[in-house]
Amino acid sequence: MHKQDGGSWVIVGVLFATMFFIWGPVNASGVFFLPVIQHFGWSRGLLSALVATAPLAAGLSSPVVGALLDRLSPRKVMVTGAAMVALSYLALSRANSAAAFLAIFVVLGIGITASTIIPSAVVVTNLFRERRGLAIGIVFAGLPLGGTGISILANHVVLQHGFRAGYVAMALPILFVVIPLMMIFLRVARGTLGTQAASLDLPGLEVREALRTRSFWMIAIAEVLFATAGVGIRVHLVPYLTGIGYTPTHAAQIFGAMFLFSAAGSFLAGRLADRFGGRSMLAMVFLACAVGIVALLGAAHLASLALFVLVFGVARETFLLPLVIGESLGAKRLGALLGILAFFTTLGFAAGPIIAGRIFDVAGSYSAALILFAAMVLLSSLAIRATRPFAEERARLEVEHPAAEASALA
């Protein structure tokens, strides 16, 4: 780890707050759904399509954001992204048409990408050499915890003052907490936070070299398969549980419990990744998720449902991805590689709910979808197992493409 040990952990705290206050409103978006529909008289399908433009914009902009992080200070990128998010919520509080919502959600998606997951991973990777997994785990625990805390706040404000006031409430912590923290505490020594100069000191492959490796494509396959299964299950979990006899209230509580277990999983998996390595840990996480999905097939029994909630909740994968990339491809172009891989993740996000919904429409049951998703996650585990250590990937490139030797750093 760099010499400024205390300062590095302060930055971890700033990034945790960033995840909490920016991803919290994202996870709380369901609170706004019915009030917006009732106000404008829109169909659920229309609002769902409008909301879907945010993750689509996030995925499409990820490669650009990743490339910018390898050339600019993450502080500049993150502050700009956070400002876009805050202004988007303020704009939503004043929007009066579907066209306005569409445009705002596009800006919102890009802002979230620029201010949270990818830049946070780059910052922590460049700050820490030891205990990197723990640091990333702490940062990413802000994502599910924000979903819990901000959902309570949003629900209270919307019920008392309406959805427009609720959107304003989502913007204020970003404007008056997140952005000032970024401006003050991300002012560390030049070269520490992933600028182009700093990236030259890190071992790793250039993007064009990484795209020629088996490890990159195994990671991409694992991401698209797991994203398909994970989002497909999350979107359809409440309908599935109500369909097998649980009340809507109990189903929603079960769904919410997974956020709390996810926070615990971030801490636990982070510490284990420091001991066993990111690649081994992610493969184990995927394997555990497959077991959890199989348990969900028997969710009519409380024991099976508890196993699913525990395993699927604790098994967090998002924050392990930077560690896997670092171990197989190096950290030199981490931002750009995370951005490219985020595109594959977005494909899974889009496909998962559609696949589960289509299977239910045809079969009248989610069982086949759950079996398919369990198989996908198992394949994700095998794909991560098939990745190679960085030294081996670099050696293979030097043999197959001698020019790579000049640009890959030891």
Summary of the structure (lengths in Angstrom):
residues: 410
radius of gyration: 20.9
end to end distance: 18.1
largest distance: 66.2
contacts: 1552
relative contact order: 0.14
helix: 82%
strand: 1%
